[in-house]
Amino acid sequence: SPHSYGIAYSSDDALDRYIWDQQIFLRRHRIGRSDDPRPYTGHSFRDWWGEYGEEHPEWFQILPSGELAEEWRSRFGSVYGVGSVPEGGWADHRGPAPGRGARHVSMCVSNTELQREIVNRWQERREEDPEAAVRLSLGESDIRALCTCDDCRALDAPQPDPEEYEKLPGYIKRAYFPHDAGRRYALFWKNVYEKAAEIDPDVIVTAFAYLNYFVPPEDVELNPNIVVSVCPWGGWWFPRLPDEQVWLREQWKGWAETGATLYYRPNYLTGLGSAPHVVARQMAEELRYFYLNGAIATDFDRLGGQWAANSTTLYLVSRFHARPDKATEELLDEFYTAFGPAALQVKAYFDFWESHTTSNRAVHGFGGVNHVYNDRVHEFFPPEAYDRAEGILNRAYERASQSDDERYALRVDFLQKGLKHARKITELARLFADDKTSEERIAEAVKDLVAFRRKTEHLHIANFAKAGYYELRPWGDRFDYDSLDFDFDR
């Protein structure tokens, strides 16, 4: 756990207090898994290679060989879950790519024996506990659909040829990399559902629309008891350009038209980092679109907890679950009202950061999972931007301090501390990015950051454990955190 390195929390108890308070907040906003298993989809096949690989390798992906392998080499280089394709590919190779873990393998979903075994295992669980509402989960193992057998490829929709593929916008290419398997997986879900429905017509089948099985088929009809978790992934970070937003909505509409039940399963909160990466309106409006177009639930992954630096984004996402009938601007006004006489200045502060974030959309790599994002956060948030934002908050604090109600000033102070925390992490990223930075200078900056966290950990301005974890991942090879003694008080 990150606090064991000393860079997050002062103790296990301090982290536990944060987790407890966060859980209370989330439940108040109707966020948290209920007892209904319908919406939940897990990665269902992670243990299958270890259990069945030796006896039934035909149930698992066969990787490309010959001309197809050379096509992958020339067009894609490496593929998520495979790495570099060797010359000539893998002749008759079933299972994980060499060097990959046994849990990182996609299934040969056209195989009817595999489908029967999935249903048999589900039936056994039902017989063990007849009272339990046992869902039948078909979530892939967090990997692209990579099987290249003739039977699987025959189920796919027509693929763009190499020239057509190169003309596709980048945001669409990701769904066709290395091929579009959306139709293949829709038929897999349908076939398994129909086999299970012969046993129990009320069976609930859950699955992911994810990675390269994200594009919906145009000619497959699904049952409402097939619950599809729509999970945009692979560069779908906020902020977005308008055409990207439109394309994603079209994919949602396409899956809805299959007749399946949909729920919204984004990873976007992973990509906010600790900086004021404010994308409140875009994220809320996408959530609203999916809600108004049939989403039965949400499942947001990895709440980073940037409560002060990214207040409006997290507030909108949280509040929308309890007040989906409210317009985005109405919910934002509700948030700003909490700052009393400083409401207009706080609005100006978050509008500044949202404009800054959106206007930098053209910068390559803006957004992304935190351990990548933190490597470049100093490029996206320069000192002059922090100076401007700090000035706005100083004026907000002055206005709030004029009120007899001290809560307004405390709330602005909460935002100010969040800005300081973000700035310290951004400056640390700047130091790490410069190979000439001495280890002594980095140690000084790390200790300064930790000292600030120790003084503010009770305020919950951010989840320091998550922030600490993502600081270790990109920067752990540059600096030995264990070399520092964090038993200090500044």
N, C-alpha and C positions, 0 to 999 in steps of 0.2 A: 504494500500500500504506500502511496506517495508520502504520507506524513512520516513514515519511518526514515525517510531521507532528511527530515528536518526542514524541508522547504515549504511545507504546506501548513500543517497545524502543529500546535505545541504538544498535543497529546491525543490519545484515542478518545478521551472524553470530550475534547473540544470538537473533534470531527463528528462524534455521535450526536452532540447537541445540534450541530448544523443539520445533519440528516433528519433528525426528529422534527425540527422546526420546518424544514422544507416539505416533509411529508404532510404536515398539518396544512400548510399553504396549498399544496396540490389537491388534497382531498376537499378543501373548501371550494375549489374551482372545478369539482367533478372530474378530476384527473386521477386516474389510477385504475388498475384492472379490476373488473367486477368478477362475480362468480360465473358469469355466462362465458363459456369457452368459445362461442361462435366466432368472434372476430380475431382470435389469436392464431397466428401461424408461426411456428418455429422452424429451424433448420432440421428437417426430419431425417436426413440420411447420413449424418456425420459418422455414425458408428457402423454403417452397413458394410463398408469395405473390410473392416476388421472382422466382421461377423460372417460375411458371405463371399468375400473376394476370392478365396481359394476354391470354393465349391461352385460358385456361380459368377465368374468374371464377366459373362455375357450380359449381366444386369447393369454393367457400368460403362462409362464412356469409352469409345474407341477413338484414339487421337489420329490426326491426319497423316497420310503417307503419300508418296508419289507426287503427282501434279498438284493435288490439293495442298499438301504440305508446303510445296514451293510457293503456291499462291499466298498462303498464310505468311510465309517468310518475307515475301516481297511487299505485301500490303500492310502487315501488322507488326512484324518484328517479334514482339512478345505478346502473350495473351494472358489476361488475369487468371491465375491458377496454373499456368503452364510455364511461363518464362520463354526464353528464346527457343524457337523451333529449330531442331537440328537439320542439317542438309538431308533431304530425303524423308524427313519426318520419322514416324514410329510405325514400322510395319506390324500390323496385327496386334498393337499394344492396347490392352484393356486396363482400365483402372487409372490411378493417379499418375501424373507425369513423373518421370524419374526425378528424385530430389524433392518432390512435394509430399506433404503429410498425407497419411491415409484418410484423413477426414476431409481432404480438399479434392473431391472428385464428384463430377456430375453423373447423373444416371442415364442409362439407355432407356428412355421413357417409352419407346415404341415396343419394348419387349413385353409380351402379354403375360409371360410367367412372372416377371417382376410385378406387374399389376396385380396378379392373383395373390402373390405373397404379401403385398401391402394390405390387401383386403383380409387375408387370413390372419395377419397379426392384429389388425383392428378388431376382428371378430373374437379373437381370443381374449382381448382386453375387455370387451363387452361381457363375455361369459364369466370372467373373473369378478366383475362388479356390474351386475345388471342394472343397478339403480343409477350408476354414473352416466352422465351425458358425455360420452366419449367421442370427441371429434376425430376426424380422419385427416391428418395433416400431411400435405404433399409439398412442403417447403423445401426447395433445393438447398444444398449445403454451402450457401454464401459463395457461390462460384458461377461463372458463366456456363451456359449450356454448350458443352464442347463435343458431344458425341457426333461423330461423322459417319456412322454406319448408314448404309443405303436406306434402311427402313425409317430411321429418324429423319433423314434429309428428305424423304418422300413426303413427309407430313408437313414440311415447311411451306410457307407461302413463297411465290416467286421472289428470287433474290436479285438485287441490282447487280449488273455486271461491273467489272472493275472500273470502267470509265464512268458509269453512272454513280458508283460509290464515291469516287473522288470528287464529284460535283456536289455531293450532299453537304449541307451545312454541318459544322462540327457537332452541334448539339443533336443532330439526327444520326450522324455516323456512329455514335456510341451504341445506339440500339441495334446496329447492324454489324457489330464487331464481335467475333469474326463472321457471324451470320445472324439473321433474324430467326429466332426460334419461337416466336410468340404463338403461332398456329400449332406447332408441335406440342407445346405444353398445354394449350387449351384442350386439345384432343386427348392428351394424357389425363388431365383432370376429369374430363367428361367420361372417358372409358372406366376409370377407377370408380367414379361416382355411380355409374350405372351398375357396375358389379356389386358395389356395396348396397345400393338401393334395393336390390333383389332380396337382401337380408333385412334391411331396415329402411323403409321409404323416407324416414325422417332424418337420415344420416346427414351430417354437416361435413362437407369437405372444404378444407382451407388450403390456400396456395398463394404464392408470390407472383406478381407481375414485376419483373426485376431485371436489371442488367440487359442481356440480349434476348430476353423473352418478355419484353416490355410493350412491344407493338402489338395491338390486338388484331385478331383475325377478322376477316370480313364475312366469312361463310361458316362459322361455327356457332351453334346455339348451345348455351349453357343453362343450367338450372339455377334458380335463386338460392338453392341450398349449397351451391358452390360459392364460397366466400373468397374473393380475390383481394389480397393485400397489395394495393398499388404503391410501389416503392421506387420513386425516381432516384436514381443513383448513377454515379459516374460522371461528375462534373456539373450536376444540377444544383449549383449553389446560388444563393442570393448575394448580390442583386442580379437580376436577369434583364435581358433585352426583350422587347415586346413580342418578337416572333418566337422566342423560346417559350414564353408564357403561353402563347396561343397553341403551339405544338403540343405542349404537355396537356392542356385542356382537351385537345382533340383525342389524345390517347385515352384519357379518362372516359370521354364520351364513347369511344369505340368499345371499351370493355363493358360499359353500362349497356350498350346495345346488344351484347351477347346474351343478356339476360342474367348474368351473374350478379351477386350482391357484392358491393365494393366497400372497402374501408381504406383509410388514408394512413400510410405507414412511411413517413419521411424520416430522413437522417439529417435534416438541415441544422438542427441545433448543435450538431457536431462541429459545424463549420463557422461558428460565430467568434471563436477565439476569446481572448480576454480583453481585446481592444473594443472601442465603441463602434462595432460593425453593425450599424443600425439599419435594419431592413424591414421595419415594422409593417409598413403598408403593403408591400408586395407579398410578404408571407401571410398576412391576415386575409388579403383578397383572394389568394389561392385557396386558403382554408375555407373561406366563405363559398367559393365556387364549388368545391367538392361537396361541402355540406348541402348546398342547395340542389345538387345534382346526384343525390343518392347515398352519400357516405353514411354508413351506420355507426362509425366509430373512428377514433384516431389512435395511433400508436407511435408517438414521437420517441426516437432513439436518442440516448445520451444527452440528457439535459446538462449543459455545461455550467449553468448557474451564474451567468453574468448579470446579477440582479441590479447592480448599480450602473455598470457601463452600458448595458443594453436593456434598460428598464422597459422602454415602450414596446420593443419587440416581444419580450417575454410576457409583459402585461397583456398585450393583445391576444397572444396565443392562449394564455391562461384564461383570460376573461371571456373569450369567445365561447369556450366550452360551457360556461354558465349562462351567457347572454348572446346566443347566436342570432337573435332577432335584431340586435343593435348594430347600427352602421359603424364602420371603422372610425370615422372622425368623431362619432358620439362617444365611443369607448376611449379614444385618446383624450377628449375633453374631460371625461370622467377622471382619467389619470392626472391631468394637469391641475384640475380643481383641488387635488390633495395638497398642492403647494401654496394655496391661499393667494396672498398678494404677489407671489413670485411666479404665478402660473404662466404668464406670457413669456417671461424670461426662460423658464424651463422648457416651454414649447419651442422657443427659438434655439435653445441648446440642442434638443434632439432633432429638430429640423435641420440644423447645421450638419450634424453627423450623418443623418440620412441622405442629405444632398451630397455630402462628401463621399460617402460609400457608393452611392449610385453613379456619380459622375466618374468614379474610378473604375467602372465596370470594364472599360476597354483594356485595362492593365492585365496582361497575361497572368493567369493563375490566381486572380483575386478571389478569395474564398477557398474552400476546400477543407479537408479534415485538419484538425488543429496542429498535428505534428508536422504537416507540410506548411500550413498557413503561417505558423510562428516563425518559420525561417525567413519570411519576407514581410512580416507585419510592419517593420520599420520603414519599408518602402511605401506602404500604403498610408501610413499615419505619421507624417513628418512632424518635427517639433513645432513648426509654425501653425499647423492645424490644432495641436494641443494648446498652444498659446491662445489662439482665437477662442476655443471652447472654454478654456479656463476663465477668460475675461467675461464670457457670458454668464458662467456660473457665479462668478464673484458678484456681478450685478444682481443676480437672483438672490444670493445670500443677503445682500444689503436690503433688498425689498422685504424678504422674509423676516429679517431681524427687527423690522419696524413694527411687526405685529405683536400683540400681547400674548398670542398663542405661540409658545416656543416650539411646538411641533413642526411648524412650517420651516423654521431655520434648521431643525434637526434633519428634516427630510432633504433639504438642499445639501446639507453637510454630508449626508449619505451619498449623494451623487458626486460630490467633490472628492470624497475618499475613493469612490470607484474610478474616477478619472485619474487620480494619483496612482492607483494600483495599475491601471492600464498603461500609464506612461512609463512606469518603472519596468514593466515587462517589455514594452516596446524598445526602451533604451537598452535593456539587456540583450534583446535580439540584435540591435545595432552593434553592440560590442562583439557578440559571437560572430557576426557576419564579417568582421574585419580580422583577417588572419594576424594582423600586427598587434592586436589587443593582448596585453600581458595577462598572465594568469592571476596576478595580484589585482589588477583592475577588475577582472571578472569576479573574483572572490569578494571584493569590496561591494560590487553591485548586487551580488546574490545575497550577501548578508544584510544589505540595506533593504532589499525586497522582503526578506524573511522577517526582519525587525518590524517592518510596517504591517505585515500580516499578523504578527503576534499581538500588536496593539489593537488591531481591528477585527480579529477573528470572531469576536462575540457579536459583531454587527451584521454578519452575513452579507457583506457587500458582494461576495463572489464565493463560489465553491473553490476554495484554495486547493483541495485535493485533486480536483479535475485539472485545474490550472497547473499544479505542480507536476502532474503526470505528463501533460503535454509539453511541459518545459523539459522534462527529462528525455523524452523521446528524440527530439531533434538535436538537443544540445548535450546529451549525456556522453557523447564521444569526444566532446571538446573540453569537458571539465569534470573533475571527480568531486561530486557533491559530498561524498563521505569524508573528504579530507577536511571539511570545515566543522568547527565546533559551534553548534547553534544554541548552546546553553548560555545565553547572554540576555541582557536587558538594556535596551536603549531608550 
